[in-house]
């Protein structure tokens, strides 16, 4: 894999999920060994609950530095306050995949109103909200205009009132 990527290390290696029918715990010592060897720099998980993260931390010699979750302004079910608090206390960065549910975000009245107030797109507001939550959004795009738009979301500062409105969306 390293040859294919043209590198001699990976910045991060994730365990994708804590599936019940897969012995994902067996991967933890293997990831530890790859970090010890310098082949991998950091250990991440994806779709892990607080319980899964605790279990992983009891086994791993290296800290979990990221947990990649489906998380966006319209879908917050798995990233609740207890989850965010646990990640914050343990220096685990929440990485938001599917941060812009374009079809859903583009048609939401509240998001569109806030976007208009900022002369921004609904997608930018969705990303700005995640940034305000201290989450790291990873939007997917192959369109240069959308990529530029996504990057510009970093400069949008939402008011506490706007954040409260967005927090209440489901």
GROMACS elastic network, one bead per residue, 0.5 to 0.9 nm:
[ bonds ]
;  ai    aj funct       b0    kb
    1     4     6  0.50879   500
    1     5     6  0.62842   500
    1     6     6  0.85740   500
    1     7     6  0.89401   500
    2     5     6  0.50913   500
    2     6     6  0.59963   500
    2     7     6  0.53827   500
    2     8     6  0.57704   500
    2     9     6  0.66791   500
    2    10     6  0.76476   500
    2    39     6  0.88496   500
    3     7     6  0.62936   500
    3     8     6  0.74338   500
    4     7     6  0.79816   500
    5     8     6  0.85690   500
    7    10     6  0.75671   500
    8    38     6  0.88813   500
    8    39     6  0.66974   500
    9    12     6  0.88748   500
    9    38     6  0.68853   500
    9    40     6  0.55198   500
    9    41     6  0.73856   500
   10    13     6  0.69012   500
   10    38     6  0.87665   500
   10    39     6  0.62122   500
   10    41     6  0.63314   500
   10    42     6  0.81767   500
   11    39     6  0.85602   500
   11    40     6  0.58518   500
   11    42     6  0.60761   500
   11    43     6  0.86906   500
   12    40     6  0.59612   500
   12    41     6  0.57651   500
   12    43     6  0.56036   500
   12    44     6  0.63929   500
   12    65     6  0.89077   500
   13    31     6  0.74473   500
   13    40     6  0.66225   500
   13    41     6  0.80328   500
   13    42     6  0.65393   500
   13    43     6  0.54024   500
   13    44     6  0.58473   500
   13    45     6  0.80297   500
   14    17     6  0.87331   500
   14    31     6  0.88437   500
   14    42     6  0.87352   500
   14    43     6  0.61515   500
   14    46     6  0.66240   500
   14    66     6  0.85699   500
   14    67     6  0.85222   500
   14    68     6  0.87631   500
   15    18     6  0.76857   500
   15    24     6  0.73373   500
   15    27     6  0.75734   500
   15    28     6  0.83117   500
   15    43     6  0.82699   500
   15    44     6  0.65620   500
   15    46     6  0.61915   500
   15    47     6  0.89092   500
   15    48     6  0.89735   500
   16    19     6  0.87681   500
   16    24     6  0.89322   500
   16    44     6  0.85641   500
   16    45     6  0.59236   500
   16    47     6  0.67996   500
   16    48     6  0.83509   500
   16    68     6  0.84899   500
   17    24     6  0.77628   500
   17    45     6  0.70871   500
   17    46     6  0.55170   500
   17    47     6  0.53809   500
   17    48     6  0.62750   500
   18    21     6  0.87650   500
   18    22     6  0.75657   500
   18    23     6  0.83288   500
   18    24     6  0.61093   500
   18    25     6  0.82254   500
   18    45     6  0.88483   500
   18    46     6  0.82916   500
   18    47     6  0.73911   500
   18    48     6  0.63763   500
   18    49     6  0.86631   500
   18    52     6  0.70288   500
   19    22     6  0.55078   500
   19    23     6  0.78688   500
   19    24     6  0.71903   500
   20    23     6  0.76505   500
   20    24     6  0.85012   500
   21    24     6  0.88322   500
   22    25     6  0.85305   500
   23    26     6  0.57710   500
   23    27     6  0.77518   500
   24    27     6  0.54951   500
   24    28     6  0.74421   500
   25    28     6  0.55802   500
   25    29     6  0.80863   500
   25    55     6  0.87148   500
   25    56     6  0.72860   500
   25    59     6  0.82004   500
   26    29     6  0.65047   500
   26    30     6  0.72507   500
   27    30     6  0.51258   500
   27    31     6  0.61430   500
   27    32     6  0.86237   500
   28    31     6  0.51567   500
   28    32     6  0.61848   500
   28    33     6  0.86924   500
   28    56     6  0.73300   500
   28    59     6  0.70895   500
   28    60     6  0.59747   500
   28    61     6  0.88200   500
   29    33     6  0.61699   500
   29    34     6  0.86791   500
   29    59     6  0.76895   500
   29    60     6  0.65765   500
   29    61     6  0.81000   500
   30    33     6  0.51093   500
   30    34     6  0.63392   500
   30    35     6  0.87258   500
   31    34     6  0.50202   500
   31    35     6  0.61962   500
   31    36     6  0.85443   500
   31    40     6  0.77000   500
   31    42     6  0.89212   500
   31    43     6  0.71783   500
   31    60     6  0.84658   500
   31    62     6  0.88376   500
   32    35     6  0.51591   500
   32    36     6  0.61506   500
   32    37     6  0.86478   500
   32    40     6  0.87559   500
   32    43     6  0.81172   500
   32    60     6  0.65758   500
   32    61     6  0.63527   500
   32    62     6  0.64125   500
   33    37     6  0.61437   500
   33    38     6  0.86451   500
   33    39     6  0.87849   500
   33    40     6  0.88950   500
   34    37     6  0.50595   500
   34    38     6  0.62588   500
   34    39     6  0.52457   500
   34    40     6  0.54818   500
   34    41     6  0.82775   500
   35    38     6  0.50486   500
   35    39     6  0.58872   500
   35    41     6  0.55891   500
   35    42     6  0.68385   500
   35    43     6  0.79724   500
   35    62     6  0.80195   500
   36    39     6  0.77202   500
   36    40     6  0.80101   500
   36    41     6  0.86381   500
   37    40     6  0.75991   500
   38    41     6  0.63435   500
   40    43     6  0.77751   500
   42    62     6  0.79346   500
   42    63     6  0.79110   500
   42    64     6  0.74819   500
   42    65     6  0.66797   500
   42    66     6  0.87136   500
   43    62     6  0.71159   500
   43    63     6  0.67368   500
   43    64     6  0.51847   500
   43    65     6  0.60218   500
   43    66     6  0.73205   500
   44    63     6  0.85506   500
   44    64     6  0.53555   500
   44    65     6  0.56389   500
   44    67     6  0.58846   500
   44    68     6  0.77643   500
   44    92     6  0.86858   500
   45    48     6  0.64096   500
   45    53     6  0.81352   500
   45    64     6  0.70683   500
   45    65     6  0.82481   500
   45    66     6  0.62188   500
   45    68     6  0.63570   500
   45    69     6  0.89576   500
   46    66     6  0.79083   500
   46    69     6  0.59521   500
   46    95     6  0.86608   500
   47    67     6  0.68383   500
   47    68     6  0.61030   500
   47    69     6  0.51143   500
   47    70     6  0.75408   500
   47    78     6  0.86069   500
   48    51     6  0.77753   500
   48    52     6  0.53948   500
   48    53     6  0.61561   500
   48    67     6  0.68261   500
   48    68     6  0.80889   500
   48    69     6  0.77853   500
   49    52     6  0.50230   500
   49    53     6  0.62320   500
   49    54     6  0.86178   500
   49    78     6  0.78485   500
   49    79     6  0.89214   500
   49    83     6  0.75673   500
   50    53     6  0.50725   500
   50    54     6  0.61657   500
   50    55     6  0.86255   500
   50    82     6  0.83357   500
   50    83     6  0.62027   500
   50    86     6  0.70426   500
   50    87     6  0.82825   500
   51    54     6  0.51292   500
   51    55     6  0.62194   500
   51    56     6  0.86204   500
   52    55     6  0.51305   500
   52    56     6  0.61454   500
   52    57     6  0.86104   500
   53    56     6  0.50198   500
   53    57     6  0.60602   500
   53    58     6  0.86565   500
   53    64     6  0.78762   500
   53    67     6  0.87488   500
   54    57     6  0.51070   500
   54    58     6  0.63354   500
   54    59     6  0.89611   500
   55    58     6  0.53177   500
   55    59     6  0.68137   500
   55    60     6  0.89448   500
   56    59     6  0.53406   500
   56    60     6  0.60118   500
   56    64     6  0.81956   500
   57    60     6  0.52580   500
   57    61     6  0.76695   500
   57    62     6  0.78742   500
   57    63     6  0.67943   500
   57    64     6  0.72173   500
   58    61     6  0.82349   500
   59    62     6  0.89556   500
   60    63     6  0.70124   500
   60    64     6  0.83951   500
   62    65     6  0.89312   500
   63    90     6  0.84883   500
   63    91     6  0.86477   500
   63    92     6  0.83987   500
   64    67     6  0.76605   500
   64    90     6  0.83022   500
   64    91     6  0.81230   500
   64    92     6  0.62393   500
   64    93     6  0.88011   500
   65    90     6  0.84269   500
   65    91     6  0.65109   500
   65    93     6  0.59808   500
   65    94     6  0.88243   500
   66    87     6  0.84767   500
   66    91     6  0.82525   500
   66    94     6  0.58161   500
   66    95     6  0.65702   500
   67    87     6  0.82759   500
   67    92     6  0.66237   500
   67    93     6  0.62620   500
   67    94     6  0.51931   500
   67    95     6  0.59364   500
   67    96     6  0.85450   500
   68    71     6  0.86674   500
   68    93     6  0.82408   500
   68    94     6  0.59542   500
   68    96     6  0.58109   500
   68    97     6  0.65363   500
   69    78     6  0.77139   500
   69    79     6  0.76527   500
   69    94     6  0.70391   500
   69    95     6  0.61522   500
   69    96     6  0.53118   500
   69    97     6  0.58997   500
   69    98     6  0.85693   500
   70    75     6  0.75294   500
   70    76     6  0.80839   500
   70    78     6  0.77544   500
   70    79     6  0.83827   500
   70    95     6  0.83777   500
   70    96     6  0.56864   500
   70    98     6  0.58903   500
   70    99     6  0.72806   500
   71    74     6  0.79857   500
   71    75     6  0.56453   500
   71    76     6  0.55849   500
   71    77     6  0.80179   500
   71    78     6  0.75413   500
   71    79     6  0.67797   500
   71    94     6  0.89616   500
   71    95     6  0.81976   500
   71    96     6  0.50642   500
   71    97     6  0.63126   500
   71    98     6  0.67482   500
   71    99     6  0.59931   500
   71   100     6  0.89839   500
   71   130     6  0.82320   500
   71   135     6  0.88160   500
   71   137     6  0.85130   500
   72    75     6  0.50752   500
   72    76     6  0.62351   500
   72    96     6  0.69591   500
   72    97     6  0.79827   500
   72    98     6  0.69183   500
   72   100     6  0.65341   500
   72   101     6  0.76392   500
   72   126     6  0.69394   500
   72   127     6  0.80173   500
   72   129     6  0.82914   500
   72   130     6  0.67425   500
   72   137     6  0.85376   500
   73    76     6  0.68082   500
   73    99     6  0.75928   500
   73   100     6  0.80152   500
   73   101     6  0.88047   500
   73   105     6  0.81280   500
   73   111     6  0.89729   500
   73   125     6  0.89245   500
   73   126     6  0.57815   500
   73   127     6  0.82767   500
   73   129     6  0.68460   500
   73   130     6  0.71515   500
   73   166     6  0.64705   500
   73   167     6  0.70611   500
   73   168     6  0.89594   500
   73   169     6  0.68767   500
   73   170     6  0.76097   500
   74   100     6  0.88762   500
   74   101     6  0.79733   500
   74   104     6  0.79942   500
   74   105     6  0.74786   500
   74   126     6  0.86232   500
   74   166     6  0.82789   500
   74   167     6  0.86441   500
   74   169     6  0.58569   500
   75    78     6  0.81212   500
   75    79     6  0.86744   500
   75   169     6  0.83516   500
   75   170     6  0.61749   500
   76    79     6  0.53888   500
   76    80     6  0.66101   500
   76   167     6  0.87826   500
   76   169     6  0.89895   500
   76   170     6  0.74335   500
   77    80     6  0.63981   500
   77   170     6  0.87463   500
   78    83     6  0.76936   500
   79    82     6  0.79217   500
   79    83     6  0.55335   500
   79    84     6  0.63963   500
   79    94     6  0.87696   500
   80    83     6  0.52581   500
   80    84     6  0.62535   500
   80    85     6  0.86337   500
   81    84     6  0.50888   500
   81    85     6  0.60160   500
   81    86     6  0.85508   500
   82    85     6  0.50849   500
   82    86     6  0.61356   500
   82    87     6  0.86337   500
   83    86     6  0.52148   500
   83    87     6  0.62678   500
   83    88     6  0.86034   500
   84    87     6  0.51808   500
   84    88     6  0.60482   500
   84    89     6  0.86004   500
   84    94     6  0.78304   500
   84   133     6  0.89307   500
   85    88     6  0.50598   500
   85    89     6  0.60983   500
   85    90     6  0.85425   500
   86    89     6  0.52512   500
   86    90     6  0.61788   500
   86    91     6  0.85326   500
   86    92     6  0.81272   500
   87    90     6  0.51493   500
   87    91     6  0.58814   500
   87    93     6  0.66605   500
   87    94     6  0.71723   500
   88    91     6  0.51718   500
   88    92     6  0.61211   500
   88    93     6  0.74764   500
   88    94     6  0.87838   500
   89    92     6  0.78005   500
   90    93     6  0.89350   500
   93   134     6  0.80807   500
   93   135     6  0.68477   500
   93   136     6  0.72965   500
   94   134     6  0.75771   500
   94   135     6  0.50305   500
   94   136     6  0.61967   500
   94   137     6  0.85058   500
   95   135     6  0.57530   500
   95   137     6  0.57910   500
   95   138     6  0.70257   500
   96    99     6  0.56147   500
   96   130     6  0.77910   500
   96   135     6  0.63856   500
   96   136     6  0.58197   500
   96   138     6  0.60360   500
   96   139     6  0.82709   500
   97   100     6  0.83870   500
   97   136     6  0.87757   500
   97   137     6  0.63468   500
   97   138     6  0.55949   500
   97   139     6  0.67866   500
   97   140     6  0.86241   500
   98   101     6  0.62540   500
   98   137     6  0.80135   500
   98   138     6  0.73082   500
   98   139     6  0.63643   500
   98   140     6  0.77482   500
   99   102     6  0.89082   500
   99   123     6  0.87052   500
   99   126     6  0.70926   500
   99   127     6  0.65980   500
   99   130     6  0.76589   500
   99   137     6  0.57417   500
   99   138     6  0.66669   500
   99   139     6  0.58897   500
   99   140     6  0.87814   500
  100   103     6  0.85733   500
  100   104     6  0.83622   500
  100   105     6  0.66931   500
  100   122     6  0.88380   500
  100   123     6  0.59207   500
  100   124     6  0.85725   500
  100   126     6  0.62215   500
  100   127     6  0.69907   500
  100   137     6  0.87442   500
  100   139     6  0.66560   500
  100   140     6  0.86889   500
  101   104     6  0.54428   500
  101   105     6  0.55719   500
  101   106     6  0.80872   500
  101   123     6  0.81684   500
  101   126     6  0.87393   500
  102   105     6  0.50776   500
  102   106     6  0.56125   500
  102   107     6  0.84009   500
  102   122     6  0.82853   500
  102   123     6  0.66988   500
  103   106     6  0.53746   500
  103   107     6  0.65120   500
  103   108     6  0.89349   500
  104   107     6  0.55326   500
  104   108     6  0.63960   500
  105   108     6  0.53670   500
  105   109     6  0.87696   500
  105   111     6  0.68778   500
  105   112     6  0.81271   500
  105   122     6  0.62022   500
  105   123     6  0.66465   500
  105   126     6  0.73014   500
  106   109     6  0.83705   500
  106   111     6  0.76362   500
  106   112     6  0.69385   500
  106   121     6  0.81713   500
  106   122     6  0.55353   500
  106   123     6  0.69839   500
  107   110     6  0.89906   500
  107   111     6  0.80493   500
  107   112     6  0.72480   500
  107   122     6  0.84196   500
  108   111     6  0.54652   500
  108   112     6  0.61582   500
  108   113     6  0.87235   500
  108   122     6  0.83169   500
  109   112     6  0.51373   500
  109   113     6  0.61746   500
  109   114     6  0.87489   500
  110   113     6  0.51713   500
  110   114     6  0.63523   500
  110   115     6  0.85605   500
  110   165     6  0.75065   500
  110   166     6  0.74404   500
  110   169     6  0.83416   500
  111   114     6  0.52408   500
  111   115     6  0.60341   500
  111   116     6  0.86089   500
  111   121     6  0.88464   500
  111   122     6  0.57553   500
  111   123     6  0.86600   500
  111   125     6  0.68144   500
  111   126     6  0.75266   500
  111   165     6  0.88360   500
  111   166     6  0.72432   500
  112   116     6  0.60966   500
  112   117     6  0.86390   500
  112   120     6  0.88963   500
  112   121     6  0.74748   500
  112   122     6  0.54817   500
  112   125     6  0.84475   500
  113   116     6  0.51642   500
  113   117     6  0.63587   500
  113   118     6  0.88784   500
  113   122     6  0.86219   500
  114   117     6  0.50724   500
  114   118     6  0.64735   500
  114   119     6  0.86479   500
  114   120     6  0.83202   500
  114   122     6  0.79087   500
  114   125     6  0.72786   500
  114   158     6  0.86649   500
  114   162     6  0.70316   500
  115   118     6  0.52000   500
  115   119     6  0.59642   500
  115   121     6  0.53726   500
  115   122     6  0.53487   500
  115   123     6  0.84676   500
  115   124     6  0.76039   500
  115   125     6  0.59494   500
  116   120     6  0.61140   500
  116   121     6  0.74318   500
  116   122     6  0.83354   500
  117   120     6  0.76424   500
  118   121     6  0.83866   500
  118   125     6  0.85569   500
  118   156     6  0.76397   500
  118   157     6  0.88769   500
  118   158     6  0.86904   500
  120   123     6  0.82228   500
  120   124     6  0.62737   500
  120   125     6  0.70821   500
  120   149     6  0.87016   500
  120   153     6  0.82790   500
  120   156     6  0.84349   500
  121   124     6  0.51727   500
  121   125     6  0.65307   500
  121   126     6  0.88090   500
  121   149     6  0.79688   500
  121   153     6  0.89502   500
  122   125     6  0.51261   500
  122   126     6  0.62876   500
  122   127     6  0.87529   500
  123   126     6  0.50736   500
  123   127     6  0.63045   500
  123   128     6  0.85837   500
  123   146     6  0.89518   500
  123   149     6  0.81478   500
  123   150     6  0.73763   500
  123   153     6  0.83064   500
  124   127     6  0.50992   500
  124   128     6  0.59926   500
  124   129     6  0.85161   500
  124   149     6  0.67277   500
  124   150     6  0.59961   500
  124   151     6  0.84837   500
  124   152     6  0.73864   500
  124   154     6  0.83510   500
  124   156     6  0.78784   500
  125   129     6  0.60338   500
  125   130     6  0.86605   500
  125   153     6  0.69529   500
  125   156     6  0.76008   500
  125   158     6  0.82165   500
  126   129     6  0.52425   500
  126   130     6  0.65632   500
  126   131     6  0.89044   500
  126   153     6  0.85986   500
  126   166     6  0.86271   500
  127   130     6  0.51770   500
  127   131     6  0.63016   500
  127   132     6  0.86615   500
  127   136     6  0.89116   500
  127   137     6  0.66058   500
  127   139     6  0.83969   500
  127   150     6  0.72719   500
  127   153     6  0.61354   500
  127   154     6  0.78090   500
  128   131     6  0.50405   500
  128   132     6  0.61606   500
  128   133     6  0.86759   500
  128   153     6  0.54948   500
  128   154     6  0.62903   500
  128   155     6  0.80089   500
  128   156     6  0.60241   500
  128   157     6  0.71271   500
  128   158     6  0.72357   500
  129   132     6  0.50278   500
  129   133     6  0.63982   500
  129   134     6  0.89545   500
  129   135     6  0.88789   500
  129   157     6  0.87569   500
  129   158     6  0.72784   500
  129   162     6  0.89823   500
  129   163     6  0.67444   500
  129   166     6  0.74717   500
  129   167     6  0.86152   500
  130   134     6  0.65680   500
  130   135     6  0.53289   500
  130   136     6  0.70097   500
  130   137     6  0.65697   500
  131   134     6  0.50551   500
  131   135     6  0.53197   500
  131   136     6  0.63096   500
  131   137     6  0.71993   500
  131   153     6  0.87670   500
  131   154     6  0.73975   500
  132   135     6  0.73741   500
  132   157     6  0.80680   500
  132   158     6  0.77157   500
  132   163     6  0.80496   500
  133   136     6  0.87325   500
  139   147     6  0.84293   500
  139   150     6  0.74663   500
  140   147     6  0.82267   500
  141   144     6  0.77218   500
  141   146     6  0.64476   500
  141   147     6  0.61129   500
  141   150     6  0.89685   500
  142   145     6  0.88960   500
  142   146     6  0.77481   500
  142   147     6  0.72849   500
  143   146     6  0.53341   500
  143   147     6  0.62079   500
  143   148     6  0.87344   500
  144   148     6  0.61094   500
  144   149     6  0.84379   500
  145   148     6  0.52185   500
  145   149     6  0.60923   500
  145   150     6  0.85785   500
  146   150     6  0.59740   500
  146   151     6  0.85885   500
  147   150     6  0.50450   500
  147   151     6  0.62824   500
  147   152     6  0.86803   500
  148   151     6  0.51930   500
  148   152     6  0.62464   500
  148   153     6  0.89002   500
  149   152     6  0.51514   500
  149   153     6  0.66132   500
  150   153     6  0.53818   500
  150   154     6  0.78208   500
  151   154     6  0.60379   500
  151   155     6  0.83416   500
  152   155     6  0.57921   500
  152   156     6  0.75197   500
  153   156     6  0.54037   500
  153   157     6  0.87801   500
  154   157     6  0.81212   500
  158   161     6  0.80247   500
  158   162     6  0.58957   500
  158   163     6  0.62603   500
  159   162     6  0.51111   500
  159   163     6  0.62137   500
  159   164     6  0.85917   500
  160   163     6  0.50570   500
  160   164     6  0.61293   500
  160   165     6  0.86936   500
  161   164     6  0.50782   500
  161   165     6  0.63212   500
  161   166     6  0.87195   500
  162   165     6  0.50940   500
  162   166     6  0.62253   500
  162   167     6  0.84808   500
  163   166     6  0.50497   500
  163   167     6  0.59044   500
  163   168     6  0.86321   500
  164   168     6  0.63675   500
  165   168     6  0.53606   500
  165   169     6  0.69370   500
  166   169     6  0.53703   500
  166   170     6  0.87916   500
  167   170     6  0.81954   500
